[in-house]
Amino acid sequence: MTGVAWTELSIEVAAEAAELVASEVAELTGGVEVRDAGTLVRAAEGRAAIVAQCAPEAADAVLAAALDTCARARAAGLRVDPVSVRRREAHEDEWRDVWKQYFRATRVGRTFVVRPSWDPGTIEDGDRVIDLDPGRAFGTGGHATTRLVIALAEEIGERSVARFLDLGCGSGILAVAAARLWPRAAGLAVDVDPEATACARENLERNRVETVATRTGTLADARGPFDVVLANIQADVLLPLAGALVAALAPGATLVLSGLLTEAAPPVLAAYLAAGSR
């Protein structure tokens, strides 16, 4: 097997503790996949598996940090147990190939069809097609949070949009969807992970989207104002960005936030209302 060798860690916990563990592991590895009862690769109801790949020499430190986070969550009264850990050697090309077992052409929202190169699907008149190969970046349209963002973007699709931002772009799926909805708008897709922005760039080219730029960086590297911002990111990232993200909005702009567990939604909403959104 060719490709870069990684150690894959899968840490399964109660769903209530998943966001905390995922945040800690993502900080150390640059990104995670969270499998729960609503994802294509599923965990049992009430459970979630945080899956990450890292360099073999970093695996022990990543696992220790994850288990320490579990202990702190347990001490704080969150449901965590039982904690199950799987560890194995993986390869980059294996990661890409395994998606072919689960990722098929999928209808998202009212008019979108997200399809990989290995499954053309059935296309009907009026469908907006997104051709997508995710690489190692998050975002296939299979996760509920991604589907929600696309559906909400469709609801505002008739409004006039000059500029939009896909913050935390992952595979670029939301940037492509926004470009389909607002083909005359100038878009920007930003992610802290250079692999994600490279993947997004590939998928934008695959979909012949020439109106969206990509940038590796943070919100500070995205100069507003924007008429629409799509951000499918975890709550612990969205909370400290409230002031800066609201400040990047044009008058009358729409901000779509997702990636939140139910219990995280009220504090995120409160933070963005306090920052001046309505």
Rosetta blueprint (number, residue, H / E / L):
1 M L
2 T L
3 G L
4 V L
5 A E
6 W E
7 T E
8 E E
9 L E
10 S E
11 I E
12 E E
13 V E
14 A E
15 A H
16 E H
17 A H
18 A H
19 E H
20 L H
21 V H
22 A H
23 S H
24 E H
25 V H
26 A H
27 E H
28 L H
29 T H
30 G L
31 G L
32 V L
33 E E
34 V E
35 R E
36 D L
37 A L
38 G L
39 T L
40 L L
41 V L
42 R L
43 A L
44 A L
45 E L
46 G L
47 R E
48 A E
49 A E
50 I E
51 V E
52 A E
53 Q E
54 C E
55 A L
56 P H
57 E H
58 A H
59 A H
60 D H
61 A H
62 V H
63 L H
64 A H
65 A H
66 A H
67 L H
68 D H
69 T H
70 C H
71 A H
72 R H
73 A H
74 R H
75 A H
76 A L
77 G L
78 L L
79 R L
80 V L
81 D L
82 P L
83 V L
84 S E
85 V E
86 R E
87 R E
88 R E
89 E E
90 A E
91 H E
92 E H
93 D H
94 E H
95 W H
96 R H
97 D H
98 V H
99 W H
100 K H
101 Q H
102 Y H
103 F L
104 R L
105 A L
106 T E
107 R E
108 V E
109 G L
110 R L
111 T L
112 F E
113 V E
114 V E
115 R E
116 P L
117 S L
118 W L
119 D L
120 P L
121 G L
122 T L
123 I L
124 E L
125 D L
126 G L
127 D L
128 R E
129 V E
130 I E
131 D E
132 L L
133 D L
134 P L
135 G L
136 R L
137 A L
138 F L
139 G L
140 T L
141 G L
142 G L
143 H L
144 A H
145 T H
146 T H
147 R H
148 L H
149 V H
150 I H
151 A H
152 L H
153 A H
154 E H
155 E H
156 I L
157 G L
158 E L
159 R L
160 S L
161 V L
162 A L
163 R E
164 F E
165 L E
166 D E
167 L E
168 G L
169 C L
170 G L
171 S L
172 G L
173 I H
174 L H
175 A H
176 V H
177 A H
178 A H
179 A H
180 R H
181 L H
182 W L
183 P L
184 R L
185 A L
186 A E
187 G E
188 L E
189 A E
190 V E
191 D E
192 V L
193 D L
194 P H
195 E H
196 A H
197 T H
198 A H
199 C H
200 A H
201 R H
202 E H
203 N H
204 L H
205 E H
206 R H
207 N L
208 R L
209 V L
210 E L
211 T L
212 V E
213 A E
214 T E
215 R E
216 T E
217 G L
218 T L
219 L H
220 A H
221 D H
222 A L
223 R L
224 G L
225 P L
226 F E
227 D E
228 V E
229 V E
230 L E
231 A E
232 N E
233 I L
234 Q L
235 A H
236 D H
237 V H
238 L H
239 L H
240 P H
241 L H
242 A H
243 G H
244 A H
245 L H
246 V H
247 A H
248 A L
249 L E
250 A E
251 P E
252 G E
253 A E
254 T E
255 L E
256 V E
257 L E
258 S E
259 G L
260 L L
261 L L
262 T H
263 E H
264 A H
265 A H
266 P H
267 P H
268 V H
269 L H
270 A H
271 A H
272 Y H
273 L H
274 A H
275 A L
276 G L
277 S L
278 R L
